[in-house]
């Protein structure tokens, strides 16, 4: 794994096993999580103090039944805009596909999602603080394209070598 920084440095990490193709829906395991964190982005992140911070969501509101996220303008690696439909598609694919990531599927159990405009509503029975930390672990894919994320790095693969360059 090679990561190209904006200022020209490269960080390398060795994997104990091949992570397989980037897949924000079915990908599972430590190596896949590293790829997804670089190539994908979630609604929220977690800061060094363990608190949720905005990522794809510009901000959120706590509602009696869950959370309402207001999305910022963001683009996937292919240039298409990140839309509420992409968030809804990602969450629903994780819930519905039998071969979806088991850890992500568990985080989305008993959750309902909808989206319009630049807003996404997530309905769940658990506390908002817990829900935010769980959603930080789920990068959003472009609808219909589980290998297309909106993360800070552009990914390419040449044989066994993965390369990520700041975009």
Buried (B, 14 or more C-beta within 10 A) or exposed (E): BBBBEEEEEEEEEEBEEEBEEBBBBBBBBEBBBBBBBBBBBBBBBBEEEEEBEBBBBEEBEEEEEBBBBBBEEBEBBEEBEBBBEBBBBBBBBBBEEEEBBEEBBEBBEEBBBEBEEBBBBBBBEEEBEEBBBBBBBBBBBBBEBBBBBBBBBBBEEEEEEBBBBBB
